[in-house]
Amino acid sequence: MFDYDVHLQYAYVFKSQLVDGKAYELSGRRTHGEEELRLGGSCGGGIGVLSGFRFQFDNGDHHLRELRIALDHLGASVRYNDADFGDPYTAKIRGMSMKL
C-alpha cells in the first residue's frame, strides 16, 4: 500500500574529533510556497554532522511525503512536505562540526 525509501547513516564520534566540542542549533520557519527552506548560520567550520532535528507543521496534522536535511559550511537546507509545498512549518536542527 505504501512505498517508503529511507537512507540513514550514523557514527559514534569522539569529542576530540569535534571542532569546538559543542553543538549548534539552526532554526527557521517556512511560511508558504517555498520548496526548500534555507537555515543560515555558522556550523563552526569543519564538516557538519547532524545530532538531532524537530519538524512541525504549523497548521494541523499532515501526512508526510518528504523529509530531507542537507548540512554544509553555510548552514542547512531542509525539505519537509506533504502532497504539496504550501503548508507552513517550523524546523530546528542540532548539529556539530567535525574536524577535517
C-alpha positions in Angstrom: 0.0 0.0 0.0 2.8 2.5 0.9 6.2 2.7 -0.6 9.0 4.1 1.6 12.6 4.7 0.9 14.9 5.5 3.9 18.6 6.1 3.8 20.2 6.5 7.3 23.8 6.7 8.2 25.2 7.1 11.7 28.5 7.0 13.5 29.8 7.4 17.0 32.1 10.5 17.2 34.6 11.2 20.0 34.6 14.7 21.4 38.3 15.1 20.4 37.1 14.8 16.7 34.8 17.9 17.0 36.0 21.4 16.1 34.9 23.1 19.4 33.2 20.3 21.3 29.7 21.8 21.4 26.5 21.6 19.5 24.9 24.4 17.4 21.3 24.9 16.6 19.8 26.3 13.4 16.1 27.1 13.2 13.6 28.7 10.8 10.0 28.8 9.5 8.6 28.3 6.1 5.5 30.5 5.7 4.2 29.1 2.4 5.2 28.2 -1.1 8.9 27.6 -0.9 10.0 24.1 -1.9 13.1 24.3 0.3 13.9 26.2 3.5 17.4 27.5 4.0 18.7 27.7 7.6 21.7 30.0 7.7 24.2 30.2 10.4 27.6 29.1 11.3 28.3 25.4 11.7 31.6 26.1 13.3 33.8 25.2 10.3 34.8 21.7 9.5 32.3 19.1 8.4 28.7 19.5 9.7 27.1 16.4 11.3 23.5 16.1 12.4 22.8 15.3 16.0 19.1 15.9 16.1 16.1 17.6 14.5 12.5 18.6 15.0 10.0 19.5 12.3 6.4 20.5 12.9 3.6 21.6 10.5 2.1 24.9 11.8 -1.4 24.4 10.5 -2.5 20.9 11.7 -1.7 17.3 11.1 -0.5 16.1 7.7 0.7 13.0 6.0 4.5 13.2 5.4 5.7 12.8 1.9 9.3 14.2 2.1 11.9 14.9 4.8 15.4 15.9 3.8 18.2 17.6 5.6 21.5 18.7 3.9 24.2 20.3 6.0 27.0 22.4 4.6 29.5 25.0 5.8 26.9 27.8 5.5 24.1 26.1 7.4 21.5 23.7 6.2 18.7 23.3 3.7 15.6 21.3 4.6 12.6 20.0 2.8 9.5 18.9 4.7 6.4 18.4 2.7 3.1 16.5 2.3 1.4 16.3 -1.1 2.2 20.0 -2.0 4.6 22.7 -0.9 2.0 25.1 0.5 2.0 24.3 4.3 3.9 26.4 6.8 6.3 24.5 9.1 8.9 25.2 11.8 12.3 23.4 11.6 15.0 23.1 14.2 18.3 21.3 13.6 21.0 20.4 16.1 24.5 19.6 14.8 28.2 19.6 15.5 31.2 20.3 13.4 33.9 17.6 12.9 37.5 18.3 12.2 38.6 17.7 8.6 
